[in-house]
């Protein structure tokens, strides 16, 4: 929520016979605090953090790029320099009432406009990155709080949604000229971040010896949100004929919560489409996670953006059921009709019954603890990944 404190002072300025009104607007975010002291700490620690990142790029990211495509097998980082500019924390929000008393939860609004320089060789091509922009909300959870030193059992880090990432690629007039490079570019970096740092993925670092962090890394979800994508109206016209005559669009919707994304069907040539589709998302963090909906016009070459909206899942959890027309943002017109249902998780099996409409009534949570006595002969390495070569007979296993 944003509150505005407006200070208006009408001053008559005489300039060529024109009267001006001076308006001073101060914007306050009551739940978000500034933390300049933390930015000073980041500046001091930045050289040490960059050394860790350089090692990660060489030992983790480089092998993943090579395994991504046959044309990328020779990819090598020849220069990795993260520069002098470090990320900034533009604001911190601390949760105390909505969470367990044995934890502290902080949301850090991170903004990074870096002067990094990274060079790589791919076959006979040389390319690189000079400058990166990244911003997003990083959640930090300190739990459990202890009565003795170090007073905090572990630190858990993750992004609530995929952070925004822009990279300035250099060394080539057209990056897509290199076979397979379109697979690599920004998407593989975003996927790399999402697979480790975007919900439901977490990084948990124990601070106390012998601390069991399994439940901290894989907590039970808060619930499930069921999204009924019903219809839209007054969408913008994106298709055109001969560059002048405006036609109808072919809209579809992308719905996201964290790293999970669903796509609706495409409705052909309709600015008031009817979908009547249902999607479900597991919600891992409340408050914090949002439902993101983007509308696009499907085209043979590049799909056109038609508007978006964000819905706080904490509000949906409180209201249980929401059925509204939502105005689309980042566009000139359009509304989207959604029905949202919040489903809480319970352990009482007597409440489990089959839904007459064929919708889900239960969620199965599987925690993979460990494995032992694995034989390398049973696996084969193909295209950068290990795959099972043969499986023992088991009634639960389905061989494809």
PEMOBEL-V774554 format. One record per pair of residues at least 6 apart in sequence whose C-alpha atoms are under 6 Angstrom apart, sorted by sequence separation. I is the first residue (numbers start at 1). J is the second residue. If there is no record, write none. Layout:
# PEMOBEL-V774554
i:j
I:J
I:J
This chain:
# PEMOBEL-V774554
i:j
13:19
66:72
145:151
146:152
176:182
240:246
255:261
297:303
328:334
380:386
12:19
13:20
66:73
120:127
145:152
240:247
255:262
297:304
328:335
380:387
12:20
119:127
120:128
144:152
239:247
254:262
296:304
327:335
379:387
66:75
119:128
143:152
144:153
239:248
254:263
296:305
326:335
379:388
11:21
95:105
118:128
143:153
239:249
253:263
296:306
326:336
379:389
10:21
94:105
118:129
143:154
237:248
238:249
253:264
295:306
325:336
378:389
10:22
94:106
117:129
237:249
252:264
295:307
325:337
93:106
117:130
142:155
252:265
294:307
324:337
93:107
116:130
141:155
252:266
294:308
324:338
8:23
92:107
116:131
141:156
251:266
293:308
323:338
8:24
92:108
115:131
140:156
251:267
293:309
323:339
7:24
114:131
140:157
250:267
322:339
7:25
91:109
114:132
139:157
250:268
292:310
322:340
6:25
90:109
113:132
139:158
250:269
291:310
309:328
321:340
6:26
89:109
113:133
138:158
139:159
249:269
291:311
308:328
309:329
321:341
5:26
89:110
112:133
138:159
248:269
249:270
290:311
307:328
308:329
320:341
88:110
112:134
137:159
248:270
290:312
307:329
320:342
4:27
88:111
290:313
307:330
87:111
111:135
307:331
3:28
87:112
110:135
317:342
110:136
2:29
136:163
287:314
109:137
135:163
286:314
85:114
108:137
135:164
108:138
134:164
107:138
134:165
83:115
107:139
133:165
83:116
106:139
133:166
82:116
106:140
132:166
257:291
81:116
105:140
132:167
256:291
81:117
105:141
235:271
256:292
104:141
131:168
234:271
255:292
80:118
104:142
130:168
159:197
255:293
79:118
103:142
129:168
158:197
159:198
160:199
233:272
254:293
79:119
103:143
129:169
158:198
232:272
254:294
78:119
103:144
128:169
129:170
232:273
253:294
77:119
78:120
102:144
103:145
128:170
231:273
253:295
77:120
102:145
127:170
231:274
252:295
76:120
127:171
158:202
231:275
252:296
76:121
157:202
230:275
251:296
75:121
157:203
230:276
251:297
75:122
156:203
229:276
250:297
74:122
156:204
229:277
249:297
250:298
39:88
74:123
155:204
228:277
155:205
228:278
154:205
227:278
154:206
227:279
154:207
226:279
227:280
153:207
226:280
153:208
225:280
225:281
34:91
224:281
33:91
224:282
32:91
33:92
199:258
224:283
32:92
223:283
32:93
222:283
31:93
221:283
222:284
221:284
161:258
235:333
235:334
234:334
233:334
233:335
232:335
232:336
232:337
231:337
230:337
230:338
71:180
229:338
228:338
228:339
227:340
226:340
226:341
225:341
225:342
224:343
223:343
223:344
223:345
160:289
67:383
67:384
